[in-house]
Amino acid sequence: MSDQITTLTNENFDSTINDAQTPVLVDFWAEWCGPCKMIAPVLEELATEYDGRLTIAKLNVDDHREATEKFNIRGIPTLIFSKMVSQKPQKSAHCRKASWLLLLTQTFKGLDEHTESA
């Protein structure tokens, strides 16, 4: 895993999310999950491209069930944006980078609008 991707645990989950200076994309994943492995390279690329503007973090659902249950995660991969105007979970099984870039663009636009109106 890249140095630019944060590893989450039950112990550091809340503090990592709450103390982040950027929006956080949390990837709930597991070692045995094929689709999780498919999106991993996309997340690595996004971590590099959005360094300093977005934190990408991963939580292994098998090792850290407490945080997984807190968000009622029922399937993986599940990706959730934190520190968004809308706290709706974002789920996806597709892996194309263009789809993620579109989602990130929409997310940053929403954050910019929220900041300007505050």
C-alpha positions as CSV (number, residue, x, y, z in Angstrom):
1,M,0.0,0.0,0.0
2,S,1.2,3.5,-0.8
3,D,2.6,5.8,1.8
4,Q,-0.1,8.3,0.6
5,I,-2.9,6.0,1.8
6,T,-3.8,6.0,5.5
7,T,-4.4,2.6,7.2
8,L,-7.4,2.9,9.6
9,T,-8.0,0.8,12.6
10,N,-10.8,0.7,15.3
11,E,-8.4,2.7,17.5
12,N,-7.5,5.5,15.0
13,F,-10.7,5.7,12.9
14,D,-12.5,8.6,14.6
15,S,-9.4,10.7,15.2
16,T,-8.2,10.2,11.7
17,I,-11.5,11.3,10.2
18,N,-12.2,14.1,12.6
19,D,-8.7,15.6,12.5
20,A,-8.3,15.4,8.8
21,Q,-7.6,18.7,7.1
22,T,-9.0,17.4,3.8
23,P,-12.0,15.4,2.8
24,V,-11.5,11.7,3.5
25,L,-12.4,8.8,1.2
26,V,-12.6,5.7,3.3
27,D,-12.3,2.3,1.5
28,F,-13.8,-0.6,3.5
29,W,-12.1,-3.7,2.1
30,A,-10.8,-7.2,2.8
31,E,-7.8,-9.2,1.5
32,W,-10.1,-11.9,0.0
33,C,-12.3,-9.4,-1.9
34,G,-11.6,-9.4,-5.7
35,P,-13.4,-6.1,-6.5
36,C,-11.4,-4.5,-3.6
37,K,-8.2,-5.6,-5.3
38,M,-9.4,-4.2,-8.6
39,I,-10.0,-0.7,-7.2
40,A,-6.8,-0.6,-5.2
41,P,-4.7,0.7,-8.1
42,V,-7.2,3.4,-8.9
43,L,-7.2,4.6,-5.2
44,E,-3.4,4.6,-5.4
45,E,-3.5,6.9,-8.4
46,L,-6.1,9.1,-6.9
47,A,-4.0,9.4,-3.7
48,T,-1.1,10.6,-5.8
49,E,-3.1,13.0,-7.9
50,Y,-5.1,14.5,-5.1
51,D,-2.3,14.6,-2.5
52,G,-2.9,17.4,-0.1
53,R,-6.5,17.9,-1.2
54,L,-7.9,14.5,-0.4
55,T,-7.0,11.8,2.2
56,I,-7.6,8.2,1.1
57,A,-7.9,5.8,3.9
58,K,-8.5,2.0,4.0
59,L,-10.1,-0.1,6.8
60,N,-9.8,-3.9,6.6
61,V,-13.3,-5.1,7.6
62,D,-12.1,-8.5,8.8
63,D,-9.6,-7.0,11.2
64,H,-11.6,-4.0,12.4
65,R,-15.3,-5.0,12.8
66,E,-16.1,-2.3,15.4
67,A,-15.7,0.6,12.8
68,T,-17.3,-1.5,10.1
69,E,-20.4,-2.1,12.2
70,K,-20.5,1.6,13.1
71,F,-21.2,2.4,9.5
72,N,-23.5,-0.6,9.0
73,I,-21.2,-1.9,6.2
74,R,-22.9,-4.9,4.6
75,G,-20.9,-5.4,1.4
76,I,-17.5,-4.6,0.1
77,P,-15.9,-2.7,-1.4
78,T,-17.8,0.2,0.2
79,L,-16.4,3.7,-0.2
80,I,-17.6,6.6,2.0
81,F,-16.7,10.2,1.7
82,S,-16.3,12.0,5.0
83,K,-16.4,15.7,5.5
84,M,-18.9,16.2,2.7
85,V,-21.9,18.4,2.5
86,S,-23.9,15.2,2.0
87,Q,-23.0,12.3,4.2
88,K,-24.6,9.7,2.0
89,P,-22.3,6.7,1.5
90,Q,-20.9,6.2,-2.0
91,K,-20.7,2.6,-3.1
92,S,-19.2,1.2,-6.3
93,A,-18.0,-2.0,-7.8
94,H,-16.7,-0.3,-11.0
95,C,-13.1,0.6,-11.2
96,R,-12.6,3.1,-14.0
97,K,-10.5,6.0,-13.0
98,A,-12.8,8.4,-15.0
99,S,-15.7,7.4,-12.8
100,W,-13.8,8.2,-9.7
101,L,-12.5,11.5,-11.1
102,L,-16.1,12.5,-11.9
103,L,-17.2,11.6,-8.3
104,L,-14.3,13.6,-6.9
105,T,-15.0,16.6,-9.0
106,Q,-18.6,16.6,-7.9
107,T,-17.5,16.2,-4.3
108,F,-15.0,19.1,-4.4
109,K,-17.7,21.3,-6.1
110,G,-20.1,20.5,-3.3
111,L,-17.4,21.3,-0.7
112,D,-16.5,24.6,-2.5
113,E,-20.2,25.6,-2.6
114,H,-20.6,24.8,1.1
115,T,-17.5,26.8,2.1
116,E,-18.6,29.8,0.1
117,S,-22.1,29.9,1.7
118,A,-20.8,29.5,5.2
